[in-house]
Amino acid sequence: MGMRNIMLAKRNGIGSIQKCCHGVVHIHLDGISLRFKEDAFVDFAFMVKEASSRLIEEGISQLLSESDEEK
């Protein structure tokens, strides 16, 4: 059985994430590529999730603040 790359995620216009036959996770974005060992990728993914959650919270806080100013 030959070793091959596994597509983990792909989004048109954004990029893709693949795991190669050596166990390395490759993130390909427009103009940049990142490579992670599997455990480091999981840590990176948690960090991105935390950052996106904070951005959402910040956006909601901003909307509530603007709503209070209109009153």
OpenMM code with the backbone's topology and positions (N, CA, C; nanometers):
from openmm import Vec3, app, unit

residues = "MET GLY MET ARG ASN ILE MET LEU ALA LYS ARG ASN GLY ILE GLY SER ILE GLN LYS CYS CYS HIS GLY VAL VAL HIS ILE HIS LEU ASP GLY ILE SER LEU ARG PHE LYS GLU ASP ALA PHE VAL ASP PHE ALA PHE MET VAL LYS GLU ALA SER SER ARG LEU ILE GLU GLU GLY ILE SER GLN LEU LEU SER GLU SER ASP GLU GLU LYS".split()
positions = [
    Vec3(0.0852, -0.1180, 0.0000),
    Vec3(0.0000, 0.0000, 0.0000),
    Vec3(0.0895, 0.1239, 0.0000),
    Vec3(0.0703, 0.2141, -0.0960),
    Vec3(0.1503, 0.3353, -0.1062),
    Vec3(0.1068, 0.4410, -0.0061),
    Vec3(0.2025, 0.5234, 0.0312),
    Vec3(0.1719, 0.6321, 0.1232),
    Vec3(0.1278, 0.7526, 0.0404),
    Vec3(0.0313, 0.8267, 0.0918),
    Vec3(-0.0204, 0.9408, 0.0173),
    Vec3(-0.0609, 1.0526, 0.1116),
    Vec3(-0.0846, 1.1691, 0.0544),
    Vec3(-0.1326, 1.2833, 0.1314),
    Vec3(-0.2810, 1.2685, 0.1569),
    Vec3(-0.3258, 1.3190, 0.2696),
    Vec3(-0.4672, 1.3163, 0.3058),
    Vec3(-0.5159, 1.4602, 0.3161),
    Vec3(-0.6192, 1.4936, 0.2388),
    Vec3(-0.6797, 1.6273, 0.2448),
    Vec3(-0.7650, 1.6340, 0.3716),
    Vec3(-0.7301, 1.7243, 0.4624),
    Vec3(-0.8051, 1.7401, 0.5868),
    Vec3(-0.9147, 1.8450, 0.5736),
    Vec3(-0.8855, 1.9496, 0.4980),
    Vec3(-0.9847, 2.0566, 0.4788),
    Vec3(-0.9445, 2.1386, 0.3573),
    Vec3(-1.0455, 2.1916, 0.2904),
    Vec3(-1.0195, 2.2778, 0.1747),
    Vec3(-1.1338, 2.3769, 0.1632),
    Vec3(-1.0985, 2.5009, 0.1382),
    Vec3(-1.1997, 2.6043, 0.1171),
    Vec3(-1.1547, 2.6889, -0.0005),
    Vec3(-1.2364, 2.6905, -0.1052),
    Vec3(-1.2027, 2.7676, -0.2248),
    Vec3(-1.1814, 2.9138, -0.1895),
    Vec3(-1.0777, 2.9717, -0.2448),
    Vec3(-1.0470, 3.1117, -0.2202),
    Vec3(-0.9689, 3.1355, -0.0923),
    Vec3(-0.9533, 3.0320, -0.0083),
    Vec3(-0.8796, 3.0468, 0.1178),
    Vec3(-0.7533, 2.9608, 0.1146),
    Vec3(-0.7706, 2.8309, 0.1015),
    Vec3(-0.6563, 2.7407, 0.1000),
    Vec3(-0.6950, 2.5999, 0.1372),
    Vec3(-0.5941, 2.5240, 0.1801),
    Vec3(-0.6181, 2.3843, 0.2152),
    Vec3(-0.5265, 2.3421, 0.3294),
    Vec3(-0.5649, 2.2316, 0.3921),
    Vec3(-0.4848, 2.1693, 0.4977),
    Vec3(-0.4742, 2.0215, 0.4635),
    Vec3(-0.3497, 1.9734, 0.4555),
    Vec3(-0.3243, 1.8336, 0.4221),
    Vec3(-0.2277, 1.7730, 0.5226),
    Vec3(-0.2380, 1.6413, 0.5370),
    Vec3(-0.1403, 1.5664, 0.6160),
    Vec3(-0.0633, 1.4797, 0.5175),
    Vec3(0.0698, 1.4926, 0.5170),
    Vec3(0.1508, 1.4172, 0.4216),
    Vec3(0.1854, 1.2793, 0.4775),
    Vec3(0.2476, 1.2006, 0.3931),
    Vec3(0.2822, 1.0635, 0.4293),
    Vec3(0.3831, 1.0565, 0.5444),
    Vec3(0.4481, 1.1669, 0.5769),
    Vec3(0.5439, 1.1708, 0.6874),
    Vec3(0.4803, 1.2167, 0.8181),
    Vec3(0.3474, 1.2420, 0.8161),
    Vec3(0.2765, 1.2831, 0.9368),
    Vec3(0.2809, 1.4323, 0.9626),
    Vec3(0.3291, 1.5103, 0.8671),
    Vec3(0.3368, 1.6545, 0.8826),
    Vec3(0.2092, 1.7173, 0.8264),
    Vec3(0.1544, 1.8139, 0.8995),
    Vec3(0.0350, 1.8851, 0.8549),
    Vec3(0.0795, 2.0104, 0.7804),
    Vec3(0.0301, 2.0250, 0.6579),
    Vec3(0.0656, 2.1380, 0.5720),
    Vec3(-0.0556, 2.2276, 0.5552),
    Vec3(-0.0399, 2.3554, 0.5883),
    Vec3(-0.1449, 2.4548, 0.5663),
    Vec3(-0.0994, 2.5396, 0.4481),
    Vec3(-0.1789, 2.5404, 0.3421),
    Vec3(-0.1475, 2.6184, 0.2223),
    Vec3(-0.2500, 2.7303, 0.2086),
    Vec3(-0.2031, 2.8537, 0.2170),
    Vec3(-0.2865, 2.9713, 0.1977),
    Vec3(-0.2291, 3.0494, 0.0811),
    Vec3(-0.3018, 3.1466, 0.0325),
    Vec3(-0.2531, 3.2275, -0.0786),
    Vec3(-0.1234, 3.2968, -0.0392),
    Vec3(-0.0131, 3.2532, -0.0976),
    Vec3(0.1149, 3.3184, -0.0738),
    Vec3(0.1933, 3.2686, 0.0462),
    Vec3(0.1415, 3.1704, 0.1197),
    Vec3(0.2135, 3.1217, 0.2383),
    Vec3(0.1801, 2.9750, 0.2631),
    Vec3(0.2786, 2.9027, 0.3122),
    Vec3(0.2586, 2.7643, 0.3537),
    Vec3(0.3195, 2.7477, 0.4924),
    Vec3(0.2491, 2.6761, 0.5780),
    Vec3(0.2973, 2.6457, 0.7125),
    Vec3(0.3031, 2.4950, 0.7284),
    Vec3(0.4020, 2.4468, 0.8009),
    Vec3(0.4144, 2.3035, 0.8272),
    Vec3(0.4242, 2.2816, 0.9777),
    Vec3(0.3484, 2.1823, 1.0261),
    Vec3(0.3459, 2.1510, 1.1689),
    Vec3(0.3571, 2.0012, 1.1902),
    Vec3(0.4254, 1.9617, 1.2955),
    Vec3(0.4101, 1.8248, 1.3436),
    Vec3(0.2671, 1.8155, 1.3938),
    Vec3(0.2118, 1.6951, 1.3954),
    Vec3(0.0697, 1.6779, 1.4265),
    Vec3(0.0303, 1.7393, 1.5607),
    Vec3(0.1078, 1.7170, 1.6657),
    Vec3(0.0723, 1.7718, 1.7969),
    Vec3(0.0813, 1.9242, 1.7990),
    Vec3(0.1782, 1.9799, 1.7277),
    Vec3(0.1900, 2.1251, 1.7202),
    Vec3(0.0728, 2.1846, 1.6419),
    Vec3(0.0260, 2.1134, 1.5395),
    Vec3(-0.0900, 2.1607, 1.4637),
    Vec3(-0.2136, 2.1657, 1.5529),
    Vec3(-0.2326, 2.0641, 1.6357),
    Vec3(-0.3483, 2.0628, 1.7263),
    Vec3(-0.3404, 2.1819, 1.8210),
    Vec3(-0.2234, 2.2113, 1.8751),
    Vec3(-0.2065, 2.3288, 1.9619),
    Vec3(-0.2361, 2.4572, 1.8853),
    Vec3(-0.1868, 2.4660, 1.7614),
    Vec3(-0.2121, 2.5831, 1.6773),
    Vec3(-0.3618, 2.5992, 1.6507),
    Vec3(-0.4292, 2.4888, 1.6219),
    Vec3(-0.5728, 2.4932, 1.5942),
    Vec3(-0.6502, 2.5436, 1.7164),
    Vec3(-0.6124, 2.4989, 1.8361),
    Vec3(-0.6777, 2.5481, 1.9582),
    Vec3(-0.6535, 2.6978, 1.9759),
    Vec3(-0.5322, 2.7437, 1.9446),
    Vec3(-0.5006, 2.8854, 1.9565),
    Vec3(-0.5850, 2.9682, 1.8589),
    Vec3(-0.6006, 2.9201, 1.7352),
    Vec3(-0.6830, 2.9909, 1.6364),
    Vec3(-0.8289, 2.9912, 1.6809),
    Vec3(-0.8770, 2.8805, 1.7347),
    Vec3(-1.0151, 2.8734, 1.7841),
    Vec3(-1.0362, 2.9748, 1.8957),
    Vec3(-0.9418, 2.9845, 1.9881),
    Vec3(-0.9511, 3.0805, 2.0980),
    Vec3(-0.9537, 3.2244, 2.0445),
    Vec3(-0.8669, 3.2524, 1.9483),
    Vec3(-0.8619, 3.3872, 1.8906),
    Vec3(-0.9916, 3.4209, 1.8178),
    Vec3(-1.0465, 3.3259, 1.7426),
    Vec3(-1.1710, 3.3534, 1.6701),
    Vec3(-1.2868, 3.3731, 1.7672),
    Vec3(-1.2882, 3.2984, 1.8765),
    Vec3(-1.3919, 3.3175, 1.9783),
    Vec3(-1.3826, 3.4564, 2.0404),
    Vec3(-1.2614, 3.5021, 2.0660),
    Vec3(-1.2437, 3.6364, 2.1228),
    Vec3(-1.2876, 3.7439, 2.0249),
    Vec3(-1.2594, 3.7239, 1.8958),
    Vec3(-1.3043, 3.8201, 1.7947),
    Vec3(-1.4566, 3.8282, 1.7911),
    Vec3(-1.5211, 3.7128, 1.8000),
    Vec3(-1.6680, 3.7104, 1.8009),
    Vec3(-1.7207, 3.7819, 1.9246),
    Vec3(-1.6614, 3.7521, 2.0408),
    Vec3(-1.7032, 3.8190, 2.1649),
    Vec3(-1.6822, 3.9698, 2.1550),
    Vec3(-1.5694, 4.0093, 2.0981),
    Vec3(-1.5392, 4.1513, 2.0827),
    Vec3(-1.6417, 4.2176, 1.9910),
    Vec3(-1.6784, 4.1490, 1.8836),
    Vec3(-1.7791, 4.2012, 1.7917),
    Vec3(-1.9138, 4.2169, 1.8589),
    Vec3(-1.9533, 4.1205, 1.9398),
    Vec3(-2.0802, 4.1280, 2.0117),
    Vec3(-2.0755, 4.2410, 2.1133),
    Vec3(-1.9636, 4.2529, 2.1848),
    Vec3(-1.9493, 4.3615, 2.2820),
    Vec3(-1.9591, 4.4965, 2.2131),
    Vec3(-1.8967, 4.5096, 2.0952),
    Vec3(-1.9013, 4.6341, 2.0190),
    Vec3(-2.0443, 4.6658, 1.9769),
    Vec3(-2.1169, 4.5649, 1.9307),
    Vec3(-2.2556, 4.5858, 1.8891),
    Vec3(-2.3415, 4.6298, 2.0073),
    Vec3(-2.3209, 4.5659, 2.1224),
    Vec3(-2.3977, 4.6043, 2.2419),
    Vec3(-2.3626, 4.7462, 2.2845),
    Vec3(-2.2343, 4.7813, 2.2764),
    Vec3(-2.1903, 4.9150, 2.3124),
    Vec3(-2.2541, 5.0197, 2.2206),
    Vec3(-2.2549, 4.9925, 2.0912),
    Vec3(-2.3149, 5.0853, 1.9960),
    Vec3(-2.4656, 5.0971, 2.0189),
    Vec3(-2.5292, 4.9878, 2.0568),
    Vec3(-2.6732, 4.9890, 2.0842),
    Vec3(-2.7038, 5.0743, 2.2063),
    Vec3(-2.6181, 5.0649, 2.3097),
    Vec3(-2.6369, 5.1450, 2.4307),
    Vec3(-2.6177, 5.2931, 2.4011),
    Vec3(-2.5257, 5.3274, 2.3124),
    Vec3(-2.5000, 5.4666, 2.2771),
    Vec3(-2.6171, 5.5283, 2.2036),
    Vec3(-2.6938, 5.4482, 2.1309),
    Vec3(-2.8069, 5.4984, 2.0540),
    Vec3(-2.9247, 5.5313, 2.1433),
    Vec3(-2.9281, 5.4770, 2.2630),
    Vec3(-3.0426, 5.4978, 2.3536),
    Vec3(-3.0417, 5.6341, 2.4179),
] * unit.nanometer
topology = app.Topology()
chain = topology.addChain("A")
for resn in residues:
    res = topology.addResidue(resn, chain)
    for name in ("N", "CA", "C"):
        topology.addAtom(name, app.Element.getBySymbol(name[0]), res)
